[in-house]
Amino acid sequence: MKGTVKTFVLALVLGFASGAYAADVSEGKSLFQGEKYRCYSCHGKNGEGADAPGFKGVGKKYSRDEMMKRAAHKCPPTGACNPKELEAIVSYLRTI
């Protein structure tokens, strides 16, 4: 019985965690493609690159922390993001 309870709790925690992550990705995509920061105007509507680098496969190349640092320091509009918005944008970029 104890093993079943542990398995249920673990599944419940993982379910909540993946749901939160999915919300961050969705919010990040909206921010990236939205008018508030206009990320798409330099990086392309889907992160394919335009006047600035694209993001295809960037999540495999850089850790989340490295992407957070790069976005906060090298991209002026995202440097103005609050931490939650920046986290959401980076979460989205890691899925491209």
Secondary structure, 3 states (H helix, E strand, C coil): CHHHHHHHHHHHHHHHHHHHHHHHHHHHHHHHHCCCCCCHHHHCCCCCCCCCCCCCCHHHHCCHHHHHHHHHHHCHHHHCCCHHHHHHHHHHHCCC
